[in-house]
Amino acid sequence: MTVFLLPVATDSTKTSPSTSTHSLVTSAGYDSEKPTPSTQSFVSSVGYDSEKQQKEQPPPSPSFCRPGDYDSDAPSDRQPSSKLTSGTQVTWDGPDDPANPKNWTNGRKWTMSLIVSGFAFLGPVSSSIAAPALDKIGEDLHIQPGISLQLVLSIYLLTSALGPFVLAPCSEIWGRVPVLRIGNIIFVVFTTLCGFTTSGPQITAFRFLAGVGGSAALGMGSGVLTDCWRPEERGRGIAVYQLAPVLGPAIGPIVGAYLCQYGSWRWAFWGNALFCLVLQLLAQLCLRETYPPRLLHVKAAKLRAAIGDPNLKTQWEAENRTLPTLLRTSLSRPWVFLATQPIIQLLALYQAFNFGMLYLFISSFPQLWEGRYGMPKGLASLNYISIAAGSLIGVNICGPATDAVYRRLKTRYGIAAEQPGLPEFRIPLMVPASLVIPFGIFLFAWSAEAKLHPIVPNIGIVLFSASSIICYQCIAAYIADTYTLYSASASAACSFLRSFAAFIFPLFVPYLFGSLGYGVAGSVLGGLGIVIGIPTPFLFWIYGKRLRERSRFAFKVPEI
């Protein structure tokens, strides 16, 4: 355990460059001034030889930013260091400290990633599992068809949009793992209660509260990944994690349809809660904290107990961060991003369109396959496999390809392996994907209008789903690389628009396809895909650097 004493000159004492306080070096290459032996001292709990240690061990790279700038999902490998006004700063024991989650073994990193992805999967399963059972739910609970009945399905997504605004700052105080576990307990309780409801208002309220718990994994998951994985390794981890919110809505209706056909719709909720409870027990055994300030807080507490020095503090503790302060920031900064950041405005709009279209398809499937094609409920639900198949194809293309393209572009532009590349290196895969999305919509809509063989509209859904998740992952990686210190707020802004679109789009399904028909309605939606989607990757490849340089929130990438 190594801590660093950082003496700071007061207003009454002027120091020369040779005796000034040494600024610790971060992995991004800030503060390269060399310290002198007289200005840096080290302490240890037992048997410490300061001169020997100065020679043998280089200063470690801290994981902190300027006071007030730390964001819950910020990657620790890009946080500039800062000076404490007094006391001693506790940080990692060098760049290879095994306690740093970025230095964990790949097996342990994948364990964390898969558990969090499991939580992120079960939440979206719950969001869509009621889709094929809406008619039965309406009959049993006396809910009139239309917006009131569709609200039972989509109300869950509204809290998925709002929950991370509150849960993200809670993770900055108590760490990611407690928030994940508590959120999962809330999800299990209210999802179980959905199966016992006796009226429409009850199931709507319980779905709303279950969404609060389910949003924990969606809000914390990207933070766990940025804590564990370095930028050049992050593509596959993000690909698996972000597959969950897309694959979950495809699996949920299949399970719900067969449970409704051969049993009760209530078991759709009870079964989902049971699986989530099993995952909670697994997480209790295997899930470990990954949030760097929380880990360093525990380390500092142990050092204070061992040495008896109350001045041993982390940067995080020195900032005296409180939950009300963090909540004010969390609730305001995403709206600032949406109002002032063109990068967020355009990318969030495109993500919202794709995610809203996904839930529009999910909501329209019972009407199409059972009503227009005359399939029984169980057989009709198998068409949701096209969404899952497309998502799997997209993630298997995007995961490895994103990392490969990122590394190749770094080599082409002469960027060292240990230095971060440009965020625009995440963009190239969006070009073909944004072209295929409207084509998939057109194919689905007009083949359904002509009532062609079911395989044809399903091919359209596969093309849409695969391309949509490629764009989704590229956008998420671009935002994480651009707003490293504020990635939680940037992600929350995008998540709000995305989930709000998924909440709104299904409400108009009975009127959209019923009034305009599948062909015309699909043409309108495909046209929106062309207008919003196709220009987006080209705009960011050409103007992305200019937009980042004008933003006070964006990470300033070194010139290449």
C-alpha positions as CSV (number, residue, x, y, z in Angstrom):
1,M,0.0,0.0,0.0
2,T,1.5,3.3,-1.0
3,V,0.3,6.8,-0.3
4,F,1.7,10.1,-1.5
5,L,2.3,13.3,0.5
6,L,1.6,16.3,-1.7
7,P,2.9,19.5,0.0
8,V,1.3,22.6,-1.5
9,A,2.6,26.1,-1.3
10,T,0.5,28.6,0.5
11,D,-0.2,32.2,-0.5
12,S,2.5,33.4,1.9
13,T,5.2,31.1,0.6
14,K,6.5,31.3,-3.0
15,T,8.4,28.3,-4.3
16,S,10.7,28.1,-7.2
17,P,10.3,25.6,-10.0
18,S,12.9,23.3,-8.5
19,T,11.0,23.0,-5.2
20,S,7.4,23.2,-6.5
21,T,4.9,20.6,-5.7
22,H,5.0,17.6,-8.0
23,S,1.9,16.9,-10.0
24,L,1.2,13.2,-10.4
25,V,1.3,11.9,-13.9
26,T,-1.9,10.4,-15.4
27,S,-2.1,7.8,-18.1
28,A,-3.2,10.4,-20.5
29,G,0.2,12.2,-20.1
30,Y,-0.6,15.2,-18.1
31,D,1.8,17.1,-15.7
32,S,5.2,15.8,-16.9
33,E,7.2,18.1,-14.5
34,K,9.8,16.0,-12.6
35,P,9.8,16.1,-8.8
36,T,12.8,16.7,-6.7
37,P,13.7,14.6,-3.7
38,S,13.0,17.5,-1.3
39,T,9.4,17.9,-2.5
40,Q,8.0,14.4,-2.5
41,S,8.0,12.0,0.5
42,F,6.3,8.7,0.9
43,V,4.8,7.0,3.9
44,S,3.9,3.4,4.6
45,S,2.4,1.5,7.5
46,V,5.4,-0.8,8.2
47,G,9.2,-0.6,7.6
48,Y,9.3,2.0,4.8
49,D,12.6,3.3,3.5
50,S,11.7,6.5,1.6
51,E,15.0,6.9,-0.3
52,K,15.0,3.3,-1.5
53,Q,11.4,3.5,-2.5
54,Q,12.0,6.7,-4.5
55,K,14.6,5.0,-6.6
56,E,12.8,1.7,-7.1
57,Q,9.2,2.6,-7.6
58,P,7.9,5.2,-10.0
59,P,4.9,7.4,-9.0
60,P,1.6,5.7,-9.7
61,S,-1.1,7.0,-12.0
62,P,-4.1,8.3,-10.0
63,S,-7.6,7.8,-11.1
64,F,-9.1,11.2,-10.3
65,C,-10.2,14.4,-12.0
66,R,-10.6,18.0,-11.0
67,P,-13.0,18.5,-8.1
68,G,-16.6,18.3,-9.2
69,D,-15.7,16.8,-12.6
70,Y,-15.8,13.1,-11.7
71,D,-18.7,11.3,-13.4
72,S,-20.0,7.9,-12.4
73,D,-19.2,6.2,-15.6
74,A,-15.9,7.9,-16.3
75,P,-13.1,5.6,-17.4
76,S,-10.3,5.9,-14.8
77,D,-7.6,5.7,-17.5
78,R,-8.4,9.2,-18.8
79,Q,-8.9,11.2,-15.6
80,P,-6.4,14.1,-15.1
81,S,-4.8,14.4,-11.7
82,S,-5.4,17.2,-9.3
83,K,-3.6,18.6,-6.2
84,L,-5.1,18.4,-2.7
85,T,-5.0,21.6,-0.7
86,S,-3.8,19.6,2.3
87,G,-3.2,16.1,3.6
88,T,-2.1,13.0,1.9
89,Q,-3.6,11.5,-1.2
90,V,-4.3,7.8,-1.4
91,T,-4.2,6.3,-4.8
92,W,-3.2,3.1,-6.7
93,D,0.1,1.4,-6.0
94,G,1.4,2.1,-9.5
95,P,0.0,1.5,-13.0
96,D,0.0,-2.3,-12.4
97,D,-1.8,-2.3,-9.1
98,P,-3.8,-5.6,-9.0
99,A,-6.5,-3.9,-7.0
100,N,-7.3,-1.6,-9.9
101,P,-10.2,-3.3,-11.9
102,K,-8.4,-2.5,-15.2
103,N,-5.6,-4.9,-14.0
104,W,-7.9,-7.8,-13.1
105,T,-7.6,-11.0,-15.1
106,N,-9.8,-11.3,-18.2
107,G,-11.7,-14.1,-16.5
108,R,-12.7,-11.8,-13.6
109,K,-13.5,-9.0,-16.0
110,W,-15.8,-11.2,-18.1
111,T,-17.5,-12.5,-14.9
112,M,-18.4,-8.9,-14.0
113,S,-19.5,-8.1,-17.5
114,L,-21.7,-11.2,-17.9
115,I,-23.5,-10.8,-14.6
116,V,-24.2,-7.1,-15.3
117,S,-25.4,-8.1,-18.8
118,G,-27.7,-10.7,-17.2
119,F,-29.3,-8.0,-15.1
120,A,-29.6,-5.8,-18.2
121,F,-31.2,-8.6,-20.1
122,L,-33.9,-9.5,-17.6
123,G,-35.1,-5.9,-17.4
124,P,-36.0,-5.6,-21.1
125,V,-37.5,-9.1,-21.0
126,S,-39.9,-7.8,-18.5
127,S,-40.6,-4.7,-20.7
128,S,-41.9,-6.8,-23.6
129,I,-43.1,-10.1,-22.0
130,A,-46.6,-8.7,-21.7
131,A,-46.9,-7.8,-25.4
132,P,-48.5,-11.1,-26.6
133,A,-50.6,-11.3,-23.5
134,L,-52.2,-7.8,-23.6
135,D,-55.5,-9.0,-24.9
136,K,-55.8,-11.6,-22.0
137,I,-54.6,-8.9,-19.5
138,G,-57.3,-6.5,-20.8
139,E,-60.0,-9.1,-20.5
140,D,-59.1,-10.2,-17.0
141,L,-58.5,-6.7,-15.6
142,H,-61.2,-5.0,-17.6
143,I,-58.9,-2.6,-19.5
144,Q,-60.3,-1.1,-22.7
145,P,-58.3,-1.7,-25.9
146,G,-56.2,1.3,-27.1
147,I,-53.8,3.6,-25.3
148,S,-54.8,2.4,-21.8
149,L,-54.0,-1.2,-22.7
150,Q,-50.7,-0.3,-24.5
151,L,-49.7,1.7,-21.5
152,V,-49.4,-1.5,-19.5
153,L,-46.7,-2.5,-21.9
154,S,-44.8,0.8,-22.3
155,I,-45.1,2.4,-18.9
156,Y,-42.1,0.2,-17.8
157,L,-39.9,2.0,-20.3
158,L,-40.8,5.4,-19.0
159,T,-39.1,4.7,-15.6
160,S,-36.2,3.1,-17.5
161,A,-35.6,6.6,-18.9
162,L,-35.9,8.4,-15.6
163,G,-34.3,5.9,-13.1
164,P,-30.6,6.3,-14.0
165,F,-30.9,10.1,-13.2
166,V,-31.3,9.2,-9.6
167,L,-29.5,5.8,-9.4
168,A,-26.2,7.0,-11.0
169,P,-25.4,9.6,-8.3
170,C,-26.2,7.0,-5.6
171,S,-23.5,4.8,-7.1
172,E,-21.0,7.6,-6.6
173,I,-21.7,7.5,-2.9
174,W,-22.1,3.8,-2.2
175,G,-20.5,2.2,-5.2
176,R,-22.0,0.3,-8.1
177,V,-22.7,-3.1,-6.5
178,P,-25.0,-2.0,-3.7
179,V,-27.1,0.0,-6.2
180,L,-27.3,-2.9,-8.6
181,R,-28.4,-5.3,-5.8
182,I,-31.0,-2.9,-4.3
183,G,-32.4,-2.2,-7.8
184,N,-32.7,-5.8,-8.5
185,I,-34.6,-6.5,-5.3
186,I,-37.0,-3.7,-6.2
187,F,-37.4,-5.2,-9.6
188,V,-38.1,-8.7,-8.2
189,V,-40.7,-7.5,-5.6
190,F,-42.8,-5.4,-8.0
191,T,-42.6,-7.8,-11.0
192,T,-43.9,-10.5,-8.6
193,L,-46.7,-8.2,-7.5
194,C,-47.7,-7.7,-11.2
195,G,-48.8,-11.3,-11.2
196,F,-51.2,-10.7,-8.3
197,T,-52.9,-7.6,-9.6
198,T,-56.7,-7.4,-9.9
199,S,-57.1,-4.1,-11.8
200,G,-55.6,-1.9,-14.5
201,P,-54.3,0.8,-12.3
202,Q,-52.6,-1.7,-10.0
203,I,-50.7,-3.4,-12.8
204,T,-49.8,-0.1,-14.3
205,A,-48.4,1.2,-11.0
206,F,-46.5,-2.0,-10.3
207,R,-45.0,-2.0,-13.8
208,F,-43.9,1.6,-13.2
209,L,-42.1,0.7,-10.0
210,A,-40.6,-2.5,-11.4
211,G,-39.1,-0.3,-14.1
212,V,-37.3,1.8,-11.5
213,G,-35.5,-1.3,-10.2
214,G,-34.8,-2.7,-13.7
215,S,-33.2,0.6,-14.8
216,A,-30.3,0.1,-12.3
217,A,-28.5,-2.4,-14.6
218,L,-29.1,-0.2,-17.6
219,G,-27.7,2.8,-15.8
220,M,-24.8,1.1,-14.0
221,G,-23.7,-1.4,-16.6
222,S,-21.7,0.8,-18.9
223,G,-19.9,2.2,-15.8
224,V,-18.9,-1.4,-14.7
225,L,-17.5,-1.9,-18.2
226,T,-15.5,1.3,-18.3
227,D,-14.1,0.5,-14.8
228,C,-12.9,-2.9,-15.9
229,W,-11.9,-2.7,-19.6
230,R,-9.3,-0.4,-21.3
231,P,-10.5,1.4,-24.4
232,E,-8.8,-0.9,-26.9
233,E,-10.4,-3.9,-25.1
234,R,-13.8,-2.4,-24.5
235,G,-15.5,-3.3,-27.8
236,R,-16.4,-6.9,-27.1
237,G,-17.5,-6.2,-23.5
238,I,-19.8,-3.4,-24.7
239,A,-21.1,-5.6,-27.5
240,V,-22.2,-8.3,-25.1
241,Y,-23.7,-5.8,-22.6
242,Q,-25.5,-3.8,-25.2
243,L,-26.9,-6.9,-26.8
244,A,-29.0,-7.4,-23.7
245,P,-31.4,-4.5,-24.1
246,V,-32.0,-5.5,-27.7
247,L,-32.1,-9.3,-27.2
248,G,-34.3,-9.1,-24.1
249,P,-37.3,-7.5,-25.9
250,A,-37.1,-10.3,-28.5
251,I,-37.0,-13.2,-26.0
252,G,-39.7,-11.8,-23.7
253,P,-42.7,-12.0,-26.0
254,I,-41.9,-15.6,-27.0
255,V,-41.9,-16.7,-23.3
256,G,-45.0,-14.6,-22.6
257,A,-46.9,-16.0,-25.6
258,Y,-46.4,-19.7,-24.7
259,L,-47.2,-19.0,-21.0
260,C,-50.3,-17.2,-22.0
261,Q,-51.4,-19.9,-24.5
262,Y,-50.9,-22.9,-22.2
263,G,-51.2,-21.3,-18.8
264,S,-51.8,-17.9,-17.3
265,W,-50.3,-14.5,-18.2
266,R,-49.5,-14.1,-14.5
267,W,-46.7,-16.6,-14.8
268,A,-45.0,-14.4,-17.3
269,F,-44.2,-12.0,-14.5
270,W,-43.6,-14.7,-11.8
271,G,-41.2,-16.6,-14.0
272,N,-39.2,-13.5,-14.9
273,A,-39.0,-12.6,-11.2
274,L,-37.8,-16.1,-10.4
275,F,-35.0,-16.0,-12.9
276,C,-33.9,-12.6,-11.6
277,L,-33.8,-13.9,-8.1
278,V,-31.4,-16.7,-9.2
279,L,-29.2,-14.2,-10.9
280,Q,-29.3,-12.1,-7.7
281,L,-27.9,-15.1,-5.7
282,L,-25.2,-15.6,-8.3
283,A,-24.3,-11.9,-8.1
284,Q,-24.1,-12.1,-4.3
285,L,-21.3,-14.7,-4.7
286,C,-19.4,-13.4,-7.7
287,L,-20.1,-9.6,-8.2
288,R,-17.3,-7.3,-6.8
289,E,-17.1,-3.6,-6.6
290,T,-15.5,-1.9,-9.6
291,Y,-15.9,1.8,-9.0
292,P,-12.4,3.2,-8.4
293,P,-13.3,6.0,-5.9
294,R,-15.2,3.4,-3.7
295,L,-12.3,1.0,-3.8
296,L,-9.8,3.7,-2.9
297,H,-12.1,4.9,-0.1
298,V,-11.9,1.4,1.4
299,K,-8.1,1.4,1.0
300,A,-7.8,4.8,2.6
301,A,-10.0,3.7,5.6
302,K,-7.7,0.7,6.1
303,L,-4.6,2.9,6.0
304,R,-6.1,5.4,8.5
305,A,-6.8,2.5,10.9
306,A,-3.3,1.0,10.4
307,I,-1.3,4.2,10.6
308,G,-3.6,6.4,12.7
309,D,-3.3,9.4,10.4
310,P,-6.7,11.0,9.7
311,N,-5.2,13.1,6.8
312,L,-4.9,10.0,4.6
313,K,-7.7,10.6,2.1
314,T,-8.6,10.0,-1.5
315,Q,-9.3,12.8,-3.9
316,W,-12.9,11.6,-3.8
317,E,-13.1,12.1,0.0
318,A,-11.4,15.5,-0.1
319,E,-14.1,16.8,-2.4
320,N,-16.7,16.2,0.4
321,R,-19.2,14.9,-2.1
322,T,-22.8,14.6,-0.8
323,L,-25.8,12.9,-2.3
324,P,-27.9,16.1,-2.6
325,T,-25.1,17.7,-4.5
326,L,-24.7,14.8,-6.8
327,L,-28.4,14.6,-7.4
328,R,-28.6,18.2,-8.4
329,T,-25.8,17.5,-10.9
330,S,-27.3,14.3,-12.1
331,L,-30.7,15.8,-12.6
332,S,-29.5,18.9,-14.4
333,R,-26.4,18.0,-16.5
334,P,-28.2,15.6,-18.9
335,W,-30.6,18.3,-19.8
336,V,-27.7,20.7,-20.3
337,F,-26.2,18.1,-22.7
338,L,-29.4,17.8,-24.6
339,A,-29.7,21.6,-24.8
340,T,-26.1,22.5,-25.7
341,Q,-24.3,19.6,-27.2
342,P,-25.0,19.0,-30.9
343,I,-23.2,15.6,-30.7
344,I,-25.7,14.4,-28.1
345,Q,-28.7,15.9,-29.8
346,L,-28.1,14.2,-33.1
347,L,-26.8,10.8,-31.8
348,A,-29.6,10.6,-29.2
349,L,-32.2,11.4,-31.8
350,Y,-30.9,8.6,-34.0
351,Q,-30.7,6.1,-31.1
352,A,-34.3,7.1,-30.1
353,F,-35.6,6.5,-33.6
354,N,-34.0,3.0,-33.8
355,F,-35.1,2.0,-30.3
356,G,-38.6,3.3,-30.8
357,M,-38.9,1.4,-34.1
358,L,-37.8,-1.8,-32.3
359,Y,-40.6,-1.5,-29.7
360,L,-43.0,-0.5,-32.5
361,F,-42.3,-3.8,-34.2
362,I,-42.6,-5.7,-30.9
363,S,-46.0,-4.1,-30.3
364,S,-47.3,-4.6,-33.8
365,F,-46.4,-8.3,-34.1
366,P,-49.5,-9.7,-32.4
367,Q,-51.7,-7.6,-34.8
368,L,-49.7,-8.7,-37.8
369,W,-49.1,-12.4,-37.2
370,E,-52.3,-13.3,-35.3
371,G,-54.6,-10.9,-37.0
372,R,-53.4,-10.5,-40.6
373,Y,-51.7,-13.9,-41.0
374,G,-54.0,-15.9,-38.7
375,M,-51.3,-17.7,-36.7
376,P,-52.0,-19.1,-33.2
377,K,-50.4,-17.1,-30.4
378,G,-47.5,-19.5,-29.7
379,L,-46.6,-19.9,-33.4
380,A,-47.0,-16.1,-34.0
381,S,-44.5,-15.4,-31.1
382,L,-41.8,-17.3,-32.9
383,N,-41.5,-14.4,-35.3
384,Y,-39.8,-12.5,-32.5
385,I,-36.8,-14.8,-33.2
386,S,-36.1,-12.5,-36.2
387,I,-35.3,-9.7,-33.8
388,A,-33.0,-11.9,-31.7
389,A,-31.3,-13.3,-34.8
390,G,-30.7,-9.9,-36.2
391,S,-29.3,-8.7,-32.9
392,L,-26.9,-11.7,-32.6
393,I,-25.7,-11.1,-36.2
394,G,-25.1,-7.4,-35.5
395,V,-23.3,-7.9,-32.2
396,N,-21.0,-10.6,-33.7
397,I,-20.1,-8.3,-36.5
398,C,-19.8,-5.1,-34.5
399,G,-17.9,-6.4,-31.4
400,P,-14.7,-7.7,-33.1
401,A,-14.9,-5.3,-36.1
402,T,-15.1,-2.2,-33.8
403,D,-11.9,-3.1,-32.0
404,A,-10.1,-4.1,-35.2
405,V,-11.1,-0.9,-37.0
406,Y,-10.1,1.2,-33.9
407,R,-6.6,-0.4,-33.8
408,R,-6.1,-0.2,-37.5
409,L,-7.0,3.5,-37.6
410,K,-4.7,4.2,-34.6
411,T,-1.9,2.6,-36.6
412,R,-2.7,4.5,-39.8
413,Y,-2.6,7.8,-38.0
414,G,0.5,7.0,-36.0
415,I,-1.0,6.9,-32.5
416,A,1.0,4.9,-29.9
417,A,-0.6,1.8,-28.6
418,E,-0.9,3.2,-25.0
419,Q,-2.6,6.5,-26.2
420,P,-6.3,6.8,-26.9
421,G,-7.5,7.1,-30.5
422,L,-10.0,9.6,-31.9
423,P,-13.6,9.0,-31.0
424,E,-14.3,9.2,-34.8
425,F,-12.6,5.8,-35.1
426,R,-15.8,4.3,-33.9
427,I,-17.8,5.7,-36.8
428,P,-17.0,3.7,-39.9
429,L,-19.2,0.7,-39.2
430,M,-22.2,3.1,-38.9
431,V,-22.0,3.9,-42.7
432,P,-23.3,0.5,-44.1
433,A,-25.6,0.0,-41.1
434,S,-27.4,3.3,-41.6
435,L,-28.0,2.4,-45.2
436,V,-29.5,-1.0,-44.4
437,I,-31.9,0.2,-41.6
438,P,-34.4,1.9,-43.9
439,F,-34.1,-0.9,-46.4
440,G,-35.1,-3.4,-43.7
441,I,-38.1,-1.2,-42.8
442,F,-39.3,-0.9,-46.4
443,L,-39.0,-4.7,-46.9
444,F,-40.9,-5.5,-43.7
445,A,-43.7,-3.0,-44.4
446,W,-44.4,-3.7,-48.1
447,S,-44.1,-7.5,-47.8
448,A,-46.6,-7.4,-44.8
449,E,-48.9,-5.1,-46.9
450,A,-48.8,-7.7,-49.8
451,K,-49.1,-10.5,-47.3
452,L,-46.1,-12.3,-48.8
453,H,-44.6,-15.5,-47.2
454,P,-43.8,-14.8,-43.5
455,I,-40.1,-15.3,-44.2
456,V,-40.0,-12.0,-46.2
457,P,-41.1,-9.5,-43.5
458,N,-38.9,-11.5,-41.1
459,I,-35.9,-10.9,-43.3
460,G,-36.7,-7.2,-43.2
461,I,-36.7,-7.4,-39.3
462,V,-33.4,-9.2,-39.3
463,L,-31.8,-6.6,-41.5
464,F,-33.2,-3.8,-39.3
465,S,-32.2,-5.4,-36.0
466,A,-28.6,-6.2,-37.1
467,S,-28.0,-2.7,-38.4
468,S,-29.7,-1.0,-35.5
469,I,-27.5,-2.7,-32.9
470,I,-24.4,-1.9,-34.9
471,C,-25.3,1.8,-34.9
472,Y,-26.3,1.6,-31.3
473,Q,-23.0,0.2,-30.2
474,C,-20.9,2.6,-32.3
475,I,-22.8,5.5,-30.9
476,A,-22.3,4.3,-27.3
477,A,-18.6,3.9,-27.9
478,Y,-18.3,7.3,-29.6
479,I,-20.1,9.0,-26.6
480,A,-17.9,7.1,-24.1
481,D,-14.7,8.2,-25.9
482,T,-15.9,11.8,-26.3
483,Y,-17.3,12.5,-22.9
484,T,-15.0,10.5,-20.7
485,L,-15.4,12.5,-17.5
486,Y,-19.1,13.0,-18.1
487,S,-20.1,9.7,-19.8
488,A,-22.8,9.0,-17.2
489,S,-24.6,12.3,-17.9
490,A,-24.1,11.9,-21.7
491,S,-25.4,8.3,-21.6
492,A,-28.3,9.4,-19.4
493,A,-29.3,12.0,-21.9
494,C,-29.3,9.5,-24.7
495,S,-31.0,6.9,-22.6
496,F,-33.8,9.3,-21.7
497,L,-34.6,10.0,-25.4
498,R,-34.2,6.3,-26.3
499,S,-36.5,5.0,-23.6
500,F,-39.0,7.8,-24.1
501,A,-39.3,6.9,-27.8
502,A,-39.8,3.3,-26.9
503,F,-42.5,4.4,-24.5
504,I,-44.3,6.6,-27.1
505,F,-44.0,4.6,-30.4
506,P,-46.1,1.6,-29.2
507,L,-49.0,3.8,-28.1
508,F,-49.7,4.6,-31.8
509,V,-49.5,1.0,-33.2
510,P,-53.2,0.4,-33.4
511,Y,-53.8,3.7,-35.2
512,L,-50.6,3.8,-37.4
513,F,-50.9,0.5,-39.2
514,G,-54.7,0.3,-38.9
515,S,-55.3,3.7,-40.6
516,L,-52.4,4.0,-43.1
517,G,-51.7,0.3,-43.7
518,Y,-48.4,-1.4,-43.4
519,G,-47.0,-0.2,-46.7
520,V,-47.6,3.6,-46.4
521,A,-46.8,3.7,-42.6
522,G,-43.6,1.8,-43.3
523,S,-42.7,4.2,-46.0
524,V,-43.1,7.1,-43.7
525,L,-40.9,5.4,-41.0
526,G,-38.3,4.3,-43.6
527,G,-38.1,7.9,-44.9
528,L,-37.4,9.1,-41.4
529,G,-34.7,6.5,-41.2
530,I,-33.1,7.9,-44.4
531,V,-33.3,11.5,-43.3
532,I,-32.0,11.0,-39.7
533,G,-29.7,8.0,-40.2
534,I,-27.7,8.2,-43.4
535,P,-26.1,11.6,-43.0
536,T,-25.2,11.0,-39.4
537,P,-21.9,9.0,-39.7
538,F,-20.7,11.3,-42.5
539,L,-21.4,14.4,-40.5
540,F,-19.5,13.1,-37.5
541,W,-16.5,11.8,-39.5
542,I,-16.1,15.2,-41.1
543,Y,-17.2,17.6,-38.4
544,G,-16.8,15.5,-35.2
545,K,-13.4,17.0,-34.3
546,R,-14.7,20.5,-34.7
547,L,-17.7,19.8,-32.5
548,R,-15.6,18.2,-29.8
549,E,-13.2,21.2,-29.7
550,R,-16.1,23.6,-29.2
551,S,-17.5,21.6,-26.3
552,R,-16.5,22.3,-22.7
553,F,-17.4,18.8,-21.7
554,A,-15.6,16.8,-24.4
555,F,-12.3,15.1,-23.8
556,K,-9.5,16.9,-25.5
557,V,-7.8,14.3,-27.6
558,P,-4.1,15.1,-28.2
559,E,-3.3,16.3,-31.7
560,I,-2.1,13.6,-34.2
